[in-house]
Amino acid sequence: RQASGAQAPGVPDGSIASQYRYTLLTLIGTRRLLRYPQEARDNGWVGNTVVILMIGVDGKVAGIRTATSTGHDVLDEQARIAAARAKQLAAVPPQLLGRAFELRLTLGFSLDDNPATDPVRMRLQSC
């Protein structure tokens, strides 16, 4: 970070971007947008993936990539799909339009042995 407080290009600063990130993560959780493939369940594959959601100046998805992998392509792909689905449901706040930026979303895949809870527990975090 520079002495003036300016952030690196493409990295949104401030509470509006944080609120938008939170909105996306909440949508992923509440709308169950993150799918846990049966292959991953059967094999006991778990882990966290960090997805970079790139937003263009027009507010549309310019790209999605995996920054940190779970080590399982099928889980990483589901995380990217969930991020894209959430973006479709939540428009970019007007204050963020007109410039390209990136959001980092950390999505977790975990099998829960407690039968009283959903067998797939998703930990939503932001970084």
C-alpha positions in Angstrom: 0.0 0.0 0.0 1.3 3.4 -0.9 1.6 6.2 1.6 -1.3 8.0 0.0 -3.5 5.1 1.0 -4.2 4.1 -2.6 -4.7 0.4 -3.3 -3.2 -1.6 -6.1 -5.2 -1.4 -9.3 -8.1 -3.9 -9.5 -8.5 -4.3 -5.7 -11.6 -2.5 -4.4 -11.1 -0.6 -1.1 -13.7 0.2 1.4 -16.9 -1.0 3.0 -19.0 -1.1 -0.3 -16.7 -3.8 -1.8 -16.7 -5.7 1.5 -20.5 -5.5 1.7 -20.8 -6.8 -1.9 -18.4 -9.6 -1.1 -20.5 -10.5 1.9 -23.7 -10.4 -0.2 -22.1 -12.9 -2.7 -21.0 -15.2 0.1 -24.4 -15.0 1.8 -26.2 -15.8 -1.5 -23.9 -18.8 -2.0 -24.8 -20.1 1.5 -28.5 -19.3 1.7 -29.4 -20.3 -1.9 -27.2 -23.4 -1.7 -25.3 -22.4 -4.9 -22.3 -24.4 -3.9 -22.8 -28.0 -5.0 -20.9 -30.9 -3.3 -20.4 -33.5 -6.1 -21.2 -37.1 -5.2 -17.7 -38.2 -6.4 -16.2 -35.8 -3.8 -18.5 -37.0 -1.0 -17.8 -40.7 -1.8 -14.1 -40.1 -1.7 -14.2 -37.9 1.4 -12.7 -34.9 -0.4 -12.7 -31.7 1.6 -10.9 -28.4 1.6 -11.0 -24.7 1.0 -10.7 -23.0 -2.3 -10.0 -19.3 -2.9 -11.8 -18.0 -6.0 -10.9 -14.7 -7.7 -14.0 -13.1 -9.2 -13.0 -10.5 -11.8 -15.5 -7.8 -12.5 -15.2 -5.6 -15.6 -15.9 -1.9 -15.8 -19.4 -2.7 -17.0 -20.2 -4.7 -13.9 -20.1 -8.1 -15.7 -17.9 -11.1 -14.9 -14.7 -10.6 -16.8 -13.3 -13.9 -15.4 -13.1 -16.4 -12.6 -10.0 -18.2 -11.5 -8.9 -20.4 -8.7 -6.2 -18.7 -6.6 -5.9 -21.6 -4.0 -7.0 -25.1 -4.8 -8.6 -27.7 -2.7 -6.4 -30.2 -4.6 -9.5 -31.6 -6.3 -10.5 -30.1 -9.7 -14.2 -31.1 -9.2 -14.5 -29.0 -6.0 -12.6 -26.0 -7.4 -14.9 -26.0 -10.5 -18.0 -26.1 -8.2 -16.6 -23.1 -6.3 -16.1 -21.1 -9.6 -19.7 -22.0 -10.7 -21.1 -20.9 -7.3 -19.3 -17.6 -7.6 -20.7 -17.0 -11.1 -24.2 -17.9 -10.0 -24.1 -15.6 -7.0 -22.9 -12.7 -9.3 -25.9 -13.3 -11.5 -28.2 -12.8 -8.5 -26.4 -9.7 -7.1 -25.8 -6.6 -9.2 -22.6 -4.7 -8.6 -23.2 -1.6 -6.4 -23.3 1.6 -8.5 -20.4 3.0 -6.5 -18.2 0.2 -7.9 -19.2 0.5 -11.6 -16.9 2.2 -14.0 -13.7 0.4 -13.0 -12.5 -3.2 -13.1 -11.9 -4.9 -9.8 -11.4 -8.3 -8.2 -13.0 -10.0 -5.2 -11.5 -13.0 -3.3 -14.0 -15.5 -2.1 -13.0 -18.4 0.2 -15.4 -21.4 0.0 -15.0 -24.5 2.1 -16.1 -28.0 1.5 -16.6 -30.1 4.6 -18.4 -33.4 5.4 -20.3 -33.2 8.6 -20.8 -36.4 10.6 -23.6 -34.9 12.7 -26.9 -36.2 11.3 -28.9 -33.3 12.9 -27.2 -30.9 10.4 -26.9 -30.7 6.7 -24.5 -33.4 5.6 -22.6 -30.8 3.6 -21.5 -27.9 5.7 -20.1 -24.9 3.8 -17.8 -22.5 5.6 -18.1 -19.1 4.0 -15.2 -16.7 4.6 -13.7 -13.8 2.9 -10.1 -12.8 2.7 
